[in-house]
Amino acid sequence: MAQYTVNVTSQSELEETWSDSNCPNFGFSFDQATLDECVQIDDTTWQATYQSMEVSTPRTYTYLDIANGGTITYTLPAGEYGIKP
């Protein structure tokens, strides 16, 4: 896992989640839940952190496919996932 630091300017920005198109069905978010947990840079800017997901060897995942009533299985190649765009 690598740790990244990003500047945010509001609580709503801190609460945003993001996805990685190379890593289906995973959601990523910041480590902090409130601005009070972040390092304040100035009156309108805070630093938030998040962790990427590192896969050292290919991993297979199976999840429910609710729309089609079955399951989907895929293999995630080795790599780093979840870097905020």
C-alpha positions in Angstrom: 0.0 0.0 0.0 1.2 3.4 -0.8 -0.1 6.5 1.0 -1.0 9.7 -0.9 -1.8 13.2 0.3 -4.4 15.4 -1.4 -5.5 19.0 -0.6 -9.3 19.3 0.0 -11.3 22.5 0.5 -14.6 21.2 2.0 -16.2 18.4 4.0 -18.2 17.3 1.0 -15.0 17.0 -1.1 -13.5 14.9 1.8 -16.5 12.6 1.7 -16.3 11.9 -2.1 -15.4 8.4 -3.2 -13.8 7.3 -6.5 -13.3 4.2 -8.5 -10.6 2.8 -10.7 -11.7 1.5 -14.1 -9.0 -1.1 -13.9 -10.3 -2.5 -10.7 -14.1 -3.1 -11.0 -16.4 -3.1 -8.0 -13.9 -1.5 -5.6 -14.5 2.0 -4.1 -11.8 4.2 -2.7 -12.0 7.0 -0.2 -10.0 9.2 2.1 -8.7 7.9 5.5 -10.2 10.8 7.4 -14.0 11.2 8.0 -14.0 14.9 9.0 -11.9 17.9 8.3 -11.0 18.0 12.0 -9.0 14.8 11.4 -7.0 16.5 8.5 -4.0 18.7 8.7 -5.1 22.3 8.2 -3.0 24.2 5.7 -4.8 27.6 5.8 -8.4 28.9 6.4 -9.8 27.0 3.4 -7.4 24.1 2.7 -6.8 20.8 4.5 -4.6 17.8 3.7 -6.3 14.4 3.5 -4.7 11.0 2.9 -5.7 7.8 1.3 -4.2 4.4 0.7 -3.9 2.7 -2.7 -4.4 -1.0 -3.1 -1.4 -2.9 -4.2 -1.7 -6.4 -5.6 1.6 -8.3 -5.7 0.3 -11.4 -7.4 -2.9 -11.9 -9.5 -6.0 -12.2 -7.3 -9.3 -13.7 -8.4 -12.6 -12.1 -7.1 -16.1 -13.3 -7.4 -19.1 -11.0 -6.8 -22.9 -11.2 -7.2 -24.3 -9.9 -10.5 -27.7 -8.8 -9.2 -28.9 -7.6 -12.6 -28.5 -11.1 -14.1 -29.0 -13.2 -11.1 -25.6 -14.9 -11.1 -22.0 -14.2 -10.3 -19.1 -12.7 -12.1 -15.5 -13.8 -11.6 -12.4 -11.9 -12.7 -8.7 -11.9 -12.0 -7.1 -8.6 -11.0 -3.5 -8.5 -12.3 -0.6 -7.4 -10.1 -0.4 -3.7 -9.8 -1.4 -0.6 -7.9 -5.1 0.5 -7.9 -7.3 3.2 -6.5 -5.1 6.3 -7.3 -7.3 9.3 -7.2 -7.8 10.8 -10.7 
